Amino acid sequence: MTSPLPPNLAECRVCSGTHFDVAVDLGSQPWANDFMPPERAGTEAFYPLRVLHCADCQTAQLDTTVRKEILFGNHTYLSGVTRTLREHFARTARSVDERFGNGRSGLAVLDIGSNDGTQLDEYQRIGYAVLGVESSTATARLANERGIPTVHAFFNETVARSLGRTFDVINASGVFFHLEELHSVTEGIRLALGDDGVFVVQALYVRDIIRNLAFDQIYHEHLLYYTATTLGRLLDRHGLEMFDIEISPIHGGSLIAYVGHRGRRAVSANVTSLLAEERRDGLNELATYRAFAVAVAKRRDIERERLGLAAGAGKRIYGFGAPVKGNTLLNYFGIGPDVMPFLVEKNAMRRGLVSPGMHIPVILEEDVAEPPDIYYVLAWNFRREILANNQALVARGVDFQFPVEPVAA
């Protein structure tokens, strides 16, 4: 797949290399979390949404950087809205404590991009001293109001030094691929991590994005798309080492890496076997990404035609959920209010807003007077929870359709 424009990125975000190939091109799109009041519709900025492949270190990364102050200064995502994610965070905290806490008291955890404090709340329940660093003004305020001490800032090396302490656990759930100041943040983690501390990093896993055709997980907040191989290369530049790893089904497939200072812990067979598997499958090769891009374009054409035919036949189609990734899909498919008149959400912070690009109104579940014929589930990564919560609608004949259906690991 080729692009009519040369790459905009001057150097690789990980290795500073300058040799890129365009791997996936999803066109010009708005910042996908820019939900806006209806009167502002049509004023949003559009940016190229392209994934480049670094020929030097093989890291997949976005071509264009939208400034972090725009993306995260006041975003409306709340991690505590879904039961699935809350339960995942509870399991994570218990697992980390059981594996690395060694029954000690007085342990401290730092959460980077701590959002509304949902993950830290689970650590606090089991006795950890907690501290969050969160960039969104409203979300940091919400966390503090909940009793989760939270610093309102973009974490980086300067912030790490200002904390004046180290931590037994540092957590980064779903934020380590967002980082505009990637090396400053990673160095800050090294500085803030205790000698025997554990950095727990969770990130969408490229293998599962590709095999699930989950192209909607590509958007401007997600600057990097990690494999175990490329994540390890980044960590190595800062004296950090991945000593264990697991793959979780959360968000359709995420890697959870356990990281320490280089040489402090033995590297597990999980790491060596996964790296070997990635080499065997060519996961880091440009050809793999380009084959994915071809498959995504075919899926777009099929889904656009299918939804258009359903709407033309008089079927009422609502989007279920208004996740950020849903806007990548809607804009790439070109699906607007003529086909999908509403997005139905649980997050009250998005009530009354319209989606960026397609300008589909967002309403809350409680405001739906009569359910549609089809719920097109944009929040597909919470499939089990959504179906469990809506059995009455399923029984009434509402068709819940999922644009992405994760393949079992």
WONOR-V141245 format. One record per residue. RES is the residue in three letters. PHI is phi in radians with two decimals (999 if undefined). PSI is psi in radians with two decimals (* if undefined). Layout:
res->{RES/RES}
phi->{PHI/PHI}
psi->{PSI/PSI}
This chain:
res->{MET/THR/SER/PRO/LEU/PRO/PRO/ASN/LEU/ALA/GLU/CYS/ARG/VAL/CYS/SER/GLY/THR/HIS/PHE/ASP/VAL/ALA/VAL/ASP/LEU/GLY/SER/GLN/PRO/TRP/ALA/ASN/ASP/PHE/MET/PRO/PRO/GLU/ARG/ALA/GLY/THR/GLU/ALA/PHE/TYR/PRO/LEU/ARG/VAL/LEU/HIS/CYS/ALA/ASP/CYS/GLN/THR/ALA/GLN/LEU/ASP/THR/THR/VAL/ARG/LYS/GLU/ILE/LEU/PHE/GLY/ASN/HIS/THR/TYR/LEU/SER/GLY/VAL/THR/ARG/THR/LEU/ARG/GLU/HIS/PHE/ALA/ARG/THR/ALA/ARG/SER/VAL/ASP/GLU/ARG/PHE/GLY/ASN/GLY/ARG/SER/GLY/LEU/ALA/VAL/LEU/ASP/ILE/GLY/SER/ASN/ASP/GLY/THR/GLN/LEU/ASP/GLU/TYR/GLN/ARG/ILE/GLY/TYR/ALA/VAL/LEU/GLY/VAL/GLU/SER/SER/THR/ALA/THR/ALA/ARG/LEU/ALA/ASN/GLU/ARG/GLY/ILE/PRO/THR/VAL/HIS/ALA/PHE/PHE/ASN/GLU/THR/VAL/ALA/ARG/SER/LEU/GLY/ARG/THR/PHE/ASP/VAL/ILE/ASN/ALA/SER/GLY/VAL/PHE/PHE/HIS/LEU/GLU/GLU/LEU/HIS/SER/VAL/THR/GLU/GLY/ILE/ARG/LEU/ALA/LEU/GLY/ASP/ASP/GLY/VAL/PHE/VAL/VAL/GLN/ALA/LEU/TYR/VAL/ARG/ASP/ILE/ILE/ARG/ASN/LEU/ALA/PHE/ASP/GLN/ILE/TYR/HIS/GLU/HIS/LEU/LEU/TYR/TYR/THR/ALA/THR/THR/LEU/GLY/ARG/LEU/LEU/ASP/ARG/HIS/GLY/LEU/GLU/MET/PHE/ASP/ILE/GLU/ILE/SER/PRO/ILE/HIS/GLY/GLY/SER/LEU/ILE/ALA/TYR/VAL/GLY/HIS/ARG/GLY/ARG/ARG/ALA/VAL/SER/ALA/ASN/VAL/THR/SER/LEU/LEU/ALA/GLU/GLU/ARG/ARG/ASP/GLY/LEU/ASN/GLU/LEU/ALA/THR/TYR/ARG/ALA/PHE/ALA/VAL/ALA/VAL/ALA/LYS/ARG/ARG/ASP/ILE/GLU/ARG/GLU/ARG/LEU/GLY/LEU/ALA/ALA/GLY/ALA/GLY/LYS/ARG/ILE/TYR/GLY/PHE/GLY/ALA/PRO/VAL/LYS/GLY/ASN/THR/LEU/LEU/ASN/TYR/PHE/GLY/ILE/GLY/PRO/ASP/VAL/MET/PRO/PHE/LEU/VAL/GLU/LYS/ASN/ALA/MET/ARG/ARG/GLY/LEU/VAL/SER/PRO/GLY/MET/HIS/ILE/PRO/VAL/ILE/LEU/GLU/GLU/ASP/VAL/ALA/GLU/PRO/PRO/ASP/ILE/TYR/TYR/VAL/LEU/ALA/TRP/ASN/PHE/ARG/ARG/GLU/ILE/LEU/ALA/ASN/ASN/GLN/ALA/LEU/VAL/ALA/ARG/GLY/VAL/ASP/PHE/GLN/PHE/PRO/VAL/GLU/PRO/VAL/ALA/ALA}
phi->{999/-2.03/-2.09/-1.25/-2.04/-1.26/-1.01/-1.56/-1.23/-1.32/-2.62/-1.05/-1.16/-1.72/-1.90/1.22/-1.17/-2.17/-1.90/-2.17/-2.25/-1.31/-1.77/-2.46/-2.20/-1.82/1.42/-1.61/-2.41/-1.34/-1.03/-1.29/-1.74/-1.51/-1.09/-2.45/-1.13/-0.94/-1.19/-1.65/-0.99/1.69/-1.75/-1.21/-1.47/-1.99/-2.39/-1.04/-2.08/-2.31/-1.74/-1.79/-2.00/-1.34/-1.25/-1.56/-2.03/1.27/-1.31/-1.53/-2.75/-1.28/-1.23/-1.96/-1.87/-1.54/-0.93/-1.04/-1.12/-1.31/-1.23/-2.12/-1.12/-2.72/-1.27/-1.93/-1.38/-2.19/-1.29/-1.55/-1.25/-1.79/-1.10/-0.99/-1.25/-1.06/-1.16/-1.09/-1.12/-1.13/-1.11/-1.06/-1.07/-1.10/-1.12/-1.09/-1.12/-1.14/-1.40/-2.17/-1.29/0.95/1.22/-1.38/-1.80/1.31/-1.33/-2.20/-2.24/-1.98/-1.97/-1.64/1.20/-1.34/0.96/-1.52/1.53/-1.06/-1.16/-1.16/-1.02/-1.22/-1.17/-1.10/-1.07/-1.77/1.78/-1.41/-1.35/-2.11/-2.59/-1.93/-2.19/-2.38/-1.50/-1.36/-1.03/-1.15/-1.24/-1.09/-1.10/-1.06/-1.09/-1.09/-1.13/-1.45/1.53/-1.83/-0.98/-2.42/-1.56/-1.53/-2.95/-1.53/-1.11/-2.82/-1.06/-1.10/-1.12/-1.01/-1.14/-1.19/-1.21/1.15/-2.76/-2.05/-2.26/-1.32/-2.33/-2.09/-2.03/-2.50/-1.79/1.21/-2.21/-1.26/-1.71/-1.63/-1.46/-1.20/-1.67/-0.97/-1.31/-1.14/-1.14/-1.13/-1.18/-1.08/-1.11/-1.03/-1.18/-1.52/-1.54/-1.03/-0.93/-1.88/-1.26/-2.17/-1.68/-1.85/-2.02/-2.03/-2.59/-0.94/-1.77/-0.94/-0.95/-1.41/-1.01/-1.24/-1.27/-1.54/0.92/-1.50/-1.13/-1.17/-1.40/-1.65/-2.73/-1.15/-1.22/-1.63/-1.36/-2.28/-2.27/-1.58/-1.91/-1.05/-1.11/-1.31/-1.09/-1.07/-1.15/-1.12/-1.04/-1.06/-1.14/-2.08/1.24/-1.92/-2.47/-1.37/-1.85/-2.70/-2.72/-2.51/-1.93/-1.90/-1.31/-1.02/1.06/1.46/2.32/-2.28/-1.63/-2.07/-1.85/-1.92/-2.20/-2.39/-1.13/-0.94/1.47/-1.40/-2.36/-1.19/-1.41/-1.35/-1.14/-1.03/-1.22/-1.11/-1.25/-1.21/-1.08/-1.14/-1.11/-1.13/-1.12/-1.03/-1.54/1.13/-1.08/-1.64/-1.51/-1.00/-1.05/-1.14/-1.20/-1.24/-1.13/-1.05/-1.09/-1.12/-1.13/-1.14/-1.10/-1.15/-1.07/-0.99/-1.13/-1.17/-1.20/-1.09/-1.16/-1.12/-1.15/-1.08/-1.17/-1.12/-1.13/-1.13/-1.50/1.59/-1.29/-1.53/-2.09/-1.99/-1.36/-1.78/1.56/-2.22/-1.26/-1.01/-1.07/-1.05/-1.30/-1.05/-1.12/-1.09/-1.25/-1.21/-1.33/1.28/-1.72/-2.13/-1.10/-1.16/-1.78/-2.27/-1.24/-2.49/-1.93/-1.85/-2.16/-1.81/-1.37/-1.12/-1.17/-1.83/-1.07/1.44/-1.58/-2.12/-1.29/-1.21/1.55/-1.57/1.03/-1.51/-1.13/-1.79/-2.18/-1.55/-0.93/-1.19/-1.68/-1.46/-1.28/-2.34/-1.16/-1.36/-1.29/-2.29/-1.78/-1.60/-1.47/-1.31/-1.54/-1.09/-1.23/-1.94/-0.90/-1.07/-1.13/-1.12/-1.16/-1.10/-1.36/-2.22/-1.08/-1.11/-1.22/-1.04/-1.11/-1.39/1.76/-1.20/-1.61/-1.55/-1.92/-2.10/-1.18/-2.27/-2.17/-0.97/-1.33/-1.08/-1.16}
psi->{2.27/2.81/2.57/-0.21/2.50/2.78/2.49/-0.41/2.24/-0.69/2.74/2.42/-0.42/-0.93/-0.07/0.23/2.87/0.22/1.93/2.72/2.49/2.15/-0.74/2.30/1.96/0.31/-2.88/2.20/2.70/2.87/2.12/-0.24/0.25/0.94/2.40/2.76/2.61/-0.59/-0.29/-0.07/2.32/-0.11/-0.08/2.63/2.58/2.55/2.67/2.41/1.55/2.45/2.21/2.67/2.11/2.16/-0.30/-0.82/-0.05/0.22/2.30/2.34/2.74/2.58/-0.69/2.40/2.02/2.25/2.43/-0.54/-0.55/-0.81/-0.73/0.02/-0.55/0.86/2.84/0.26/2.39/2.12/-0.31/0.09/-0.65/2.43/-0.66/-0.80/-0.66/-0.76/-0.66/-0.77/-0.64/-0.75/-0.71/-0.84/-0.80/-0.74/-0.79/-0.74/-0.76/-0.65/-0.65/-0.19/-0.54/0.56/0.17/2.65/2.89/0.34/2.66/2.48/2.41/2.27/2.14/2.19/0.92/-0.11/-2.27/0.16/0.20/-0.79/-0.77/-0.53/-0.65/-0.67/-0.68/-0.64/-0.54/0.24/0.14/2.56/2.28/2.61/2.29/2.68/2.07/2.34/-0.45/2.21/-0.95/-0.67/-0.70/-0.70/-0.73/-0.76/-0.78/-0.67/-0.47/-0.02/0.34/1.84/2.14/2.25/2.25/1.74/2.85/2.03/2.38/-2.99/-0.70/-0.77/-0.72/-0.78/-0.63/-0.40/-0.49/0.47/2.96/2.92/2.62/-0.59/2.35/2.30/2.46/1.71/1.92/0.42/-0.28/-0.24/0.10/-0.10/1.97/-0.71/1.02/-0.87/-0.59/-0.71/-0.79/-0.67/-0.65/-0.66/-0.76/-0.74/-0.65/-0.14/2.19/2.85/-0.73/0.33/2.87/2.19/2.10/1.95/2.24/2.30/2.60/2.44/2.17/-0.70/-0.74/-0.54/-0.76/-0.88/-0.41/-0.06/0.67/1.02/-0.36/-0.23/0.03/1.98/3.02/-0.40/-0.49/1.60/-0.47/2.63/1.79/2.54/2.99/-0.62/-0.88/-0.58/-0.74/-0.64/-0.68/-0.87/-0.69/-0.58/-0.27/0.35/0.37/2.71/2.30/2.03/-0.22/2.79/2.61/2.79/2.20/2.59/-0.12/2.41/0.49/0.05/1.85/2.58/2.46/1.93/2.45/2.12/2.47/-3.13/2.50/2.26/-0.03/-0.46/2.62/2.42/2.22/2.87/-0.44/-0.69/-0.90/-0.64/-0.65/-0.68/-0.71/-0.68/-0.71/-0.68/-0.80/-0.72/-0.02/0.54/-0.53/0.13/2.55/-0.69/-0.58/-0.74/-0.67/-0.60/-0.68/-0.77/-0.69/-0.76/-0.65/-0.73/-0.66/-0.74/-0.71/-0.84/-0.70/-0.84/-0.68/-0.75/-0.75/-0.80/-0.70/-0.70/-0.71/-0.77/-0.70/-0.46/0.11/0.11/2.35/2.16/2.12/2.55/2.38/2.00/2.63/1.01/2.78/-0.77/-0.47/-0.50/-0.52/-0.82/-0.86/-0.72/-0.67/-0.67/-0.39/0.64/2.08/-2.89/-0.36/-0.50/-0.68/1.58/-0.35/2.63/2.25/2.11/2.86/-0.40/1.89/-0.32/-0.29/0.03/2.29/-0.03/2.99/2.69/2.59/2.43/-1.12/-0.31/0.76/2.23/2.49/2.23/2.81/2.72/-0.69/-0.26/0.02/1.90/-0.76/2.14/2.71/3.09/-0.62/2.27/2.00/1.87/1.73/-0.49/0.91/-0.39/-0.18/0.61/-0.91/-0.78/-0.73/-0.80/-0.69/-0.65/-0.23/0.59/-0.58/-0.69/-0.69/-0.75/-0.52/-0.10/0.12/2.25/1.92/1.97/2.47/2.02/-0.40/2.27/1.74/2.39/2.37/2.43/*}
